[in-house]
């Protein structure tokens, strides 16, 4: 998929970040290429799906 965006000039004086998720992306300025990568560190046998009780 090709997605072209042409923006005018931008001036960023300050950025305040209150919360940041592990899957968040903050981009300011010109970006030529964005590559998305996903990693799953937990072995599949350790993943618990659904409701659990202790």
DABEL-V675448 format. One record per pair of residues at least 24 apart in sequence whose ideal C-beta (glycine too) atoms are under 7 Angstrom apart, sorted by the first residue. I is the first residue (numbers start at 1). J is the second residue. Records with the same first field share a line. If there is no record, write none. Layout:
I->J + J
//
This chain:
none
//
